[in-house]
Amino acid sequence: MAKTNKKELSSKQQEELIKTLKDRFEKNNDRQKYRMGESTGQAVSQ
């Protein structure tokens, strides 16, 4: 079986990670919509 490495983050690290992920998501939101539409085979207007 694969060995898993669990690492815990401090509260500050968790907050920074969440902020970074949210910022990246917002920055790439159009790309995410395109991929979601593409994977379902539906046409996505741009």
C-alpha positions as CSV (number, residue, x, y, z in Angstrom):
1,M,0.0,0.0,0.0
2,A,1.1,3.6,-0.6
3,K,2.5,5.4,2.4
4,T,0.7,8.6,3.2
5,N,2.4,11.6,4.7
6,K,0.0,13.7,6.8
7,K,1.3,17.2,7.6
8,E,-0.6,19.6,9.8
9,L,-0.7,23.3,9.0
10,S,-0.9,26.0,11.6
11,S,-4.0,28.2,11.6
12,K,-2.0,31.0,9.9
13,Q,-0.8,28.6,7.2
14,Q,-4.3,27.3,6.6
15,E,-5.6,30.9,6.2
16,E,-2.8,31.7,3.7
17,L,-3.4,28.5,1.7
18,I,-7.1,29.2,1.5
19,K,-6.5,32.8,0.4
20,T,-4.0,31.7,-2.2
21,L,-6.3,29.0,-3.6
22,K,-9.3,31.4,-3.7
23,D,-7.1,34.0,-5.5
24,R,-6.0,31.4,-8.1
25,F,-9.5,30.2,-8.6
26,E,-10.8,33.7,-9.2
27,K,-8.0,34.5,-11.5
28,N,-8.6,31.4,-13.6
29,N,-12.4,31.3,-13.2
30,D,-13.0,31.6,-17.0
31,R,-10.6,28.7,-17.6
32,Q,-12.5,26.5,-15.1
33,K,-15.8,27.2,-16.8
34,Y,-14.4,26.2,-20.1
35,R,-13.0,23.0,-18.8
36,M,-16.2,22.1,-17.1
37,G,-18.2,22.7,-20.3
38,E,-15.7,20.8,-22.4
39,S,-15.7,17.7,-20.2
40,T,-19.5,17.4,-20.4
41,G,-19.4,17.9,-24.2
42,Q,-21.6,21.0,-23.9
43,A,-20.9,24.1,-25.9
44,V,-19.6,27.0,-23.8
45,S,-19.9,30.5,-25.0
46,Q,-17.0,32.8,-24.6
